[in-house]
């Protein structure tokens, strides 16, 4: 099973990389871009066929290692 994890900063958490991206886009002539928030994307191949167990495994991975749950949110997509 393939798990796709999207990790983003929580609202209100400063995002200096997002600000740098927004500034660079403006300098390159891309007008009309508002707030930019950057994040992480992680793809995992898991040797689990049960969707509920796979989700539980990925949840544990996120809370223990992949995401800093104090300042980051995460979303999990599972596909066979």
N, C-alpha and C positions, 0 to 999 in steps of 0.2 A: 504494500500500500504506500502511496506517496502522500506525504504531508507537506503542505505549503504554509509557512508561518510568516506573517507580516507583523513587524514590530515598529511601533511609532511612539513618539514622545507624547505624554499626556498633555492635554490642554493646559496652558499656563506655564509649562516648563520652557525655559529659554532654549532656543535652538540656534546657536551661532553658525552652524554649518548651513542651515536653511537660510539664514540672513545673508551669508556669503554667496550662496547660489542665487538668491534673488538679486543681489547687487551685481553679480557677474552677468546675469541675464539682461539686466537693464543696460549695462555697459555694452553688451553685444547688440543692443537695439530692439530687444524684445520688450515692448511696452505693454502695459496693462496686466502685468503679472503682480498679483497681490502678495499675500503672505505665503512663504514657502516653508514647508516642513519636510525634513528628510527622515528616512527610517532605514530599516534593514529587511531583507527578504531572505529566508532560509528554506531550502528544500531538503526534505529527508525521505529516504526510502526505508520503510519499516517492514520487518518480517512479521507482520500481524495481519490476519484476515478479518478479525472482528472489529468493526468500526468503533464501537464503544471502548474497547480496550486500547485500540490505537489512539483514540482521542485522549484517553486518560494518560497514556505514556507521553504523548506530546505535551499535554498540560504540565506534567511533572518536569519534563525537560525545560519548558519555558520558565516555570517558577524557580527551578534550581540553577539554571545556567543561561539559557538563551536570552531572557529578558530581565531587566532590572525593574521589577514590578512596583517599585516606589515611584519611578518617574516614567515608566513605559507601559503602554498597552500592547496586547498582542491579539491576533486573530488567526485561527487555524482553519485551513481548508483541507479536507481529506478526499482522495480519489483512489479508486481501485487500480 
